[in-house]
Amino acid sequence: MTTIQKKHDNPIAHLTPEDIEMLGIELDAIRQSVIDNRGASDAAYIRKVIKTQRSLELGSRAVLLFSIFPPAWLVGTAGLSVAKILDNMEIGHNILHGQWDWMRDPKIHSTTWEWDHATPAEQWKVSHNELHHNFTNVVGKDNDLGYGIMRVDEEQKWIPFYLFQPVWNAFNAMFFEYGIAAYDLELRGAVKSGRTKSPEFKAQAKKVVDKIRRQATKDYVVHPILSGPSFLHTLAANFTANVIRNVWAHSVIMCGHFPEGVETFEKKSIEGETHGEWYVRQMLGSANISGSPLMHIMTGNLSHQIEHHLFPDLPSNRYSEIAPQVEALFDKYGLSYCARPLPQQVYSAWHKVVRLSLPNGWLAATNKKNLPTQLGKLYKMVTGSAKERRLIQASITREANRLQAA
């Protein structure tokens, strides 16, 4: 049985093993219904999106030839930002999932597609498709969960290092593609284990460096040079578009896996995990963003993160169609379908980042009157011994529980 990481009421305690397997059967039926009728209209959709993205990028880069003029800079930068977002989210991410392999078009296939991103497609597919999607929100198995630099669950031991995780997260958002490249390369683990000298690691690292070099040459050398007098303005426009794309992608992904209400799981939860239990873990370990059709396209339909994690290989344009059916199953089986507008999900995810950067209960036990005292306790937790930290943590927890009870 799937085991929730957090110490609160188990959201699936009311489900029997038979319920969970029946839920899996009903979800399989939804998936099969899409597979049975995908066809020309779906193929036309992805081809139209690719054509639109390429036209938008080409047009924006043409406008940026005159980026020395502020209106051209604004229009070109905005268009290029949107083009880069489309390339990464609705096109690249979903093609690399194999969502369009059924078309048998060698130009739009997971084995041949390369995207405008620092990480090589082949490395990303391993870390994302094979690891993240199989071990969604399993603490210690899903490295997407905090990317190894953040505390993601109350059960993780708090150490002073985590005080800075809002800073790491903000920096990671701005340069997200490079963080993903390092993550896909397993750079942190390689450094800790001394594996950086191995031939295999060096070969993989060379591919990443070569990819980054090609991306940087395109955005920061070739196109600025083609702009002539607008060189510096085009350089700034390309940098700005990349940062906007990175922050947007980071925000969408945070909203899909990190807001309050999304569950994490213990490692033992995947031992002997059944097909139905795998489905349940995807349902509880993901969250949606409600919004318009344009919102869904700009998020790569990861605004339907729940549906995407249930069926990562279905065409992204079909998620909105099956979302009501999936939500109905949540209701039928007494599960919580986590969906909020983008601002609420972003706030919730960042609130969780800040909350977990502090000792458990610190925010709940803090108010304007006792803030100086609470800051003193936090300082002692940073500088004190392990025993002092445990005692202070216990006092904070008692105070938080008292205030919540009141």
C-alpha positions as CSV (number, residue, x, y, z in Angstrom):
1,M,0.0,0.0,0.0
2,T,1.3,3.5,-0.9
3,T,2.7,5.2,2.2
4,I,2.3,8.9,2.7
5,Q,5.5,10.6,3.9
6,K,3.8,13.3,6.2
7,K,2.4,12.6,9.6
8,H,-1.2,13.6,9.1
9,D,-4.4,11.9,8.2
10,N,-3.8,9.4,5.4
11,P,-5.8,10.6,2.4
12,I,-6.2,7.1,1.0
13,A,-6.9,5.3,4.3
14,H,-10.5,4.9,3.3
15,L,-9.6,3.0,0.1
16,T,-9.3,-0.8,0.0
17,P,-6.8,-2.6,-2.2
18,E,-9.8,-3.5,-4.4
19,D,-10.8,0.2,-4.7
20,I,-7.3,1.2,-5.8
21,E,-7.1,-1.5,-8.5
22,M,-10.6,-0.6,-9.8
23,L,-9.5,3.0,-9.9
24,G,-6.5,1.9,-12.0
25,I,-8.8,0.0,-14.4
26,E,-11.0,3.1,-14.9
27,L,-8.0,5.3,-15.6
28,D,-6.7,2.7,-18.1
29,A,-10.0,3.0,-19.9
30,I,-9.7,6.8,-20.1
31,R,-6.2,6.4,-21.5
32,Q,-7.3,3.8,-24.1
33,S,-10.2,6.0,-25.2
34,V,-7.7,8.7,-26.3
35,I,-5.3,6.2,-28.0
36,D,-8.2,4.7,-29.9
37,N,-9.3,8.0,-31.5
38,R,-6.1,10.1,-31.8
39,G,-5.4,11.0,-35.4
40,A,-5.3,13.7,-38.0
41,S,-6.6,16.5,-35.9
42,D,-4.0,15.8,-33.2
43,A,-1.2,15.7,-35.8
44,A,-2.5,18.9,-37.3
45,Y,-2.4,20.5,-33.9
46,I,1.3,19.8,-33.1
47,R,2.4,20.8,-36.6
48,K,0.5,24.1,-36.3
49,V,2.1,24.8,-32.9
50,I,5.6,24.1,-34.3
51,K,4.9,26.3,-37.4
52,T,3.6,29.1,-35.2
53,Q,6.6,28.9,-32.8
54,R,9.1,29.0,-35.7
55,S,7.4,31.9,-37.4
56,L,7.2,33.8,-34.1
57,E,10.9,33.2,-33.3
58,L,12.0,34.2,-36.9
59,G,9.8,37.3,-36.8
60,S,11.0,38.3,-33.4
61,R,14.7,37.9,-34.3
62,A,14.0,40.0,-37.4
63,V,12.5,42.8,-35.3
64,L,15.5,42.6,-32.9
65,L,17.8,43.6,-35.8
66,F,16.5,47.0,-35.0
67,S,16.5,46.6,-31.2
68,I,18.5,49.8,-30.8
69,F,15.0,51.4,-30.9
70,P,13.0,50.7,-27.7
71,P,9.7,49.7,-29.3
72,A,11.5,47.1,-31.5
73,W,13.4,45.8,-28.4
74,L,10.2,45.4,-26.4
75,V,8.3,43.7,-29.3
76,G,11.2,41.5,-30.2
77,T,12.0,40.5,-26.7
78,A,8.3,39.7,-25.9
79,G,7.9,37.6,-29.0
80,L,11.2,35.7,-28.5
81,S,10.3,35.0,-24.9
82,V,7.0,33.4,-26.0
83,A,8.7,31.5,-28.8
84,K,11.2,30.1,-26.3
85,I,8.5,29.1,-23.9
86,L,6.5,27.3,-26.6
87,D,9.7,25.5,-27.8
88,N,10.4,24.2,-24.3
89,M,7.0,23.6,-22.9
90,E,4.3,22.6,-25.5
91,I,6.7,21.4,-28.1
92,G,10.0,20.1,-26.8
93,H,8.9,18.6,-23.4
94,N,6.0,16.8,-25.0
95,I,7.7,15.5,-28.1
96,L,10.5,14.1,-25.9
97,H,7.9,12.3,-23.8
98,G,7.0,10.4,-27.0
99,Q,3.6,11.9,-27.2
100,W,3.8,12.3,-30.9
101,D,5.8,9.2,-31.8
102,W,2.6,7.4,-33.0
103,M,2.7,9.8,-36.1
104,R,5.9,8.1,-37.3
105,D,7.1,11.5,-38.5
106,P,11.0,11.4,-38.2
107,K,11.0,15.2,-37.8
108,I,8.6,15.1,-34.8
109,H,9.9,12.1,-32.9
110,S,11.3,11.6,-29.4
111,T,14.4,10.0,-30.8
112,T,15.4,12.8,-33.2
113,W,14.1,16.0,-31.6
114,E,16.5,18.5,-30.0
115,W,15.3,21.6,-28.2
116,D,16.4,25.2,-27.3
117,H,17.7,24.2,-23.9
118,A,21.1,23.8,-22.2
119,T,20.6,20.1,-21.4
120,P,20.9,17.6,-24.3
121,A,17.6,15.9,-25.0
122,E,19.0,12.3,-24.5
123,Q,20.2,13.1,-20.9
124,W,16.9,14.9,-20.0
125,K,14.8,11.9,-21.1
126,V,16.6,9.6,-18.7
127,S,16.4,11.9,-15.7
128,H,12.9,13.1,-16.4
129,N,11.0,10.3,-18.2
130,E,12.6,7.3,-16.6
131,L,13.4,8.6,-13.1
132,H,11.1,11.5,-12.2
133,H,7.9,10.0,-13.8
134,N,8.4,6.6,-12.3
135,F,9.3,7.8,-8.8
136,T,7.1,10.9,-8.6
137,N,7.5,12.6,-5.2
138,V,9.2,9.7,-3.5
139,V,11.6,11.3,-1.1
140,G,15.1,10.0,-1.8
141,K,14.2,8.6,-5.2
142,D,12.7,11.5,-7.2
143,N,15.5,14.0,-7.5
144,D,13.2,16.5,-9.1
145,L,11.8,16.9,-5.6
146,G,13.9,19.8,-4.4
147,Y,16.7,19.0,-6.9
148,G,18.9,17.9,-4.0
149,I,19.2,21.5,-2.6
150,M,16.0,22.0,-0.7
151,R,14.0,20.6,2.2
152,V,10.8,19.3,0.7
153,D,9.0,17.6,3.6
154,E,8.5,18.1,7.3
155,E,10.0,14.7,8.1
156,Q,13.3,15.7,6.6
157,K,15.7,16.8,9.4
158,W,16.1,20.6,9.5
159,I,19.7,22.0,9.3
160,P,20.8,25.6,9.1
161,F,21.7,25.2,5.4
162,Y,18.0,25.1,4.6
163,L,17.5,28.7,5.8
164,F,18.9,29.7,2.4
165,Q,16.7,27.6,0.2
166,P,14.5,30.5,-0.8
167,V,17.7,32.1,-2.2
168,W,18.7,28.9,-4.0
169,N,15.2,28.6,-5.4
170,A,15.1,32.1,-6.8
171,F,18.6,31.7,-8.4
172,N,17.6,28.4,-9.8
173,A,14.4,29.9,-11.3
174,M,16.4,32.6,-13.2
175,F,19.0,30.1,-14.6
176,F,16.7,27.1,-14.6
177,E,18.0,25.5,-17.8
178,Y,21.5,25.4,-16.5
179,G,20.3,23.9,-13.2
180,I,18.5,21.2,-15.1
181,A,21.6,20.5,-17.2
182,A,23.6,20.0,-14.0
183,Y,20.8,17.9,-12.5
184,D,20.5,15.7,-15.6
185,L,24.3,15.2,-15.4
186,E,24.0,14.3,-11.7
187,L,26.8,16.8,-11.1
188,R,26.2,17.1,-7.4
189,G,26.3,13.3,-6.8
190,A,29.3,12.9,-9.1
191,V,31.3,15.5,-7.2
192,K,30.4,13.9,-3.8
193,S,31.4,10.4,-5.0
194,G,34.5,11.5,-6.9
195,R,33.0,10.2,-10.2
196,T,33.8,13.3,-12.1
197,K,37.1,11.6,-13.3
198,S,35.3,8.6,-14.9
199,P,35.3,8.4,-18.7
200,E,31.6,8.0,-18.7
201,F,31.0,11.2,-16.7
202,K,33.5,13.1,-18.9
203,A,31.7,12.1,-22.0
204,Q,28.3,13.1,-20.7
205,A,29.8,16.4,-19.4
206,K,31.3,17.1,-22.8
207,K,27.9,16.8,-24.4
208,V,26.4,19.3,-22.0
209,V,29.2,21.8,-22.5
210,D,28.9,21.4,-26.3
211,K,25.2,22.0,-26.1
212,I,25.6,25.1,-23.9
213,R,28.3,26.4,-26.2
214,R,26.0,26.0,-29.2
215,Q,23.1,27.8,-27.4
216,A,25.3,30.6,-26.2
217,T,26.9,31.1,-29.6
218,K,23.4,31.4,-31.2
219,D,22.0,33.8,-28.6
220,Y,25.0,35.8,-27.5
221,V,27.2,35.9,-30.6
222,V,25.6,35.2,-33.9
223,H,22.3,37.0,-33.6
224,P,23.8,40.1,-31.8
225,I,26.5,40.3,-34.5
226,L,23.8,40.1,-37.3
227,S,22.1,43.1,-35.5
228,G,25.1,45.4,-36.2
229,P,24.6,48.6,-34.3
230,S,22.0,46.9,-32.2
231,F,24.5,44.3,-31.0
232,L,24.3,45.1,-27.2
233,H,20.5,45.6,-27.4
234,T,20.0,42.2,-29.1
235,L,22.4,40.6,-26.6
236,A,20.3,42.0,-23.7
237,A,17.1,40.9,-25.4
238,N,18.3,37.3,-25.8
239,F,19.4,37.2,-22.2
240,T,16.1,38.6,-21.0
241,A,14.1,36.1,-23.1
242,N,16.1,33.2,-21.7
243,V,15.5,34.4,-18.1
244,I,11.8,34.9,-18.8
245,R,11.5,31.4,-20.3
246,N,13.5,29.9,-17.3
247,V,11.4,31.7,-14.6
248,W,8.2,30.7,-16.4
249,A,9.2,27.0,-16.7
250,H,10.4,26.9,-13.1
251,S,7.1,28.4,-11.9
252,V,5.0,25.9,-13.9
253,I,7.0,23.0,-12.6
254,M,6.9,24.2,-9.0
255,C,3.1,24.6,-9.3
256,G,2.8,21.1,-10.5
257,H,4.7,19.4,-7.7
258,F,5.4,21.6,-4.8
259,P,2.3,23.6,-3.6
260,E,0.6,22.9,-0.2
261,G,-1.7,19.9,-0.5
262,V,0.6,17.8,-2.7
263,E,1.8,14.7,-1.1
264,T,5.3,13.2,-0.8
265,F,5.9,9.5,-0.2
266,E,8.3,7.2,1.6
267,K,10.8,5.0,-0.3
268,K,9.1,1.9,0.9
269,S,5.9,3.0,-0.9
270,I,7.2,1.7,-4.2
271,E,8.1,-1.7,-2.8
272,G,5.7,-4.1,-4.5
273,E,3.7,-1.1,-5.8
274,T,0.8,-2.2,-7.9
275,H,-0.4,-0.6,-11.1
276,G,-3.3,1.0,-9.3
277,E,-1.1,2.3,-6.5
278,W,1.2,3.9,-9.0
279,Y,-1.7,5.7,-10.4
280,V,-2.8,6.9,-6.9
281,R,0.7,8.2,-6.3
282,Q,0.6,10.3,-9.5
283,M,-2.8,11.6,-8.5
284,L,-1.7,12.8,-5.0
285,G,1.8,13.9,-6.0
286,S,0.7,16.4,-8.7
287,A,-1.3,19.6,-8.9
288,N,-3.1,21.5,-11.7
289,I,-3.3,25.2,-12.7
290,S,-6.7,26.3,-13.7
291,G,-7.0,28.8,-16.5
292,S,-7.7,29.6,-20.1
293,P,-6.8,27.6,-23.2
294,L,-3.9,30.0,-23.8
295,M,-2.6,29.4,-20.3
296,H,-2.7,25.6,-21.0
297,I,-0.7,26.0,-24.2
298,M,1.9,28.3,-22.6
299,T,2.4,25.8,-19.8
300,G,2.9,23.0,-22.3
301,N,-0.4,21.7,-20.9
302,L,1.5,21.0,-17.6
303,S,-1.3,23.1,-16.1
304,H,-2.9,19.6,-16.4
305,Q,0.0,18.2,-14.4
306,I,-2.2,15.5,-12.8
307,E,-3.4,14.2,-16.2
308,H,0.2,14.4,-17.5
309,H,1.6,12.3,-14.7
310,L,-1.2,9.8,-15.1
311,F,-0.7,9.6,-18.9
312,P,2.7,11.1,-19.9
313,D,2.6,9.7,-23.4
314,L,-0.8,11.0,-24.4
315,P,-0.9,14.0,-26.8
316,S,-0.9,17.2,-24.6
317,N,-3.8,18.8,-26.4
318,R,-6.1,16.0,-25.1
319,Y,-5.5,16.6,-21.4
320,S,-8.2,19.3,-21.2
321,E,-10.6,16.8,-22.7
322,I,-10.0,14.1,-20.2
323,A,-9.5,16.3,-17.1
324,P,-13.2,16.4,-16.2
325,Q,-13.3,12.5,-16.3
326,V,-10.2,12.3,-14.1
327,E,-11.6,14.9,-11.6
328,A,-14.8,12.8,-11.5
329,L,-12.8,9.8,-10.4
330,F,-11.1,11.9,-7.7
331,D,-14.6,12.7,-6.4
332,K,-15.8,9.1,-6.8
333,Y,-12.9,7.7,-4.7
334,G,-12.9,10.5,-2.1
335,L,-9.5,12.1,-3.2
336,S,-8.5,15.7,-3.3
337,Y,-8.1,17.2,-6.8
338,C,-5.5,20.0,-6.2
339,A,-6.2,22.7,-8.8
340,R,-5.9,26.5,-8.3
341,P,-5.2,29.6,-10.5
342,L,-1.6,30.3,-11.3
343,P,-1.1,33.1,-8.7
344,Q,-2.5,31.0,-5.9
345,Q,-0.3,28.0,-6.9
346,V,2.8,30.1,-7.2
347,Y,2.2,31.6,-3.8
348,S,1.4,28.2,-2.3
349,A,4.6,26.7,-3.7
350,W,6.8,29.6,-2.5
351,H,5.1,29.6,0.9
352,K,6.1,25.9,1.2
353,V,9.7,26.7,0.2
354,V,9.9,29.4,2.9
355,R,8.0,27.3,5.5
356,L,10.3,24.3,5.1
357,S,13.4,26.5,5.2
358,L,12.6,27.1,8.8
359,P,12.3,24.6,11.7
360,N,8.9,22.9,11.9
361,G,6.3,25.1,13.5
362,W,8.4,28.3,13.5
363,L,6.0,30.3,11.3
364,A,2.9,29.1,13.0
365,A,4.4,30.0,16.4
366,T,5.5,33.4,15.4
367,N,3.6,36.7,15.6
368,K,4.5,40.4,15.7
369,K,4.7,40.4,19.5
370,N,7.0,37.4,19.9
371,L,9.1,37.9,16.7
372,P,12.3,39.1,18.6
373,T,12.1,36.0,20.9
374,Q,11.5,33.7,18.0
375,L,14.4,35.2,16.0
376,G,16.5,34.5,19.1
377,K,15.4,30.9,19.1
378,L,16.2,30.6,15.4
379,Y,19.7,32.1,16.0
380,K,20.3,29.5,18.8
381,M,19.2,26.7,16.5
382,V,21.8,27.8,14.0
383,T,24.6,28.3,16.6
384,G,23.7,25.9,19.3
385,S,24.5,22.2,19.9
386,A,22.4,19.4,18.7
387,K,20.8,19.0,22.1
388,E,19.9,22.7,22.2
389,R,18.4,22.5,18.8
390,R,16.2,19.6,19.8
391,L,15.0,21.5,22.9
392,I,14.2,24.7,21.0
393,Q,12.5,22.7,18.3
394,A,10.3,21.0,20.9
395,S,9.3,24.4,22.4
396,I,8.5,25.8,19.0
397,T,6.3,22.8,18.2
398,R,4.5,23.0,21.5
399,E,3.8,26.7,20.9
400,A,2.6,26.2,17.4
401,N,0.3,23.4,18.5
402,R,-1.1,25.6,21.3
403,L,-1.9,28.4,18.9
404,Q,-3.5,26.1,16.4
405,A,-5.6,24.5,19.1
406,A,-6.7,28.0,20.3
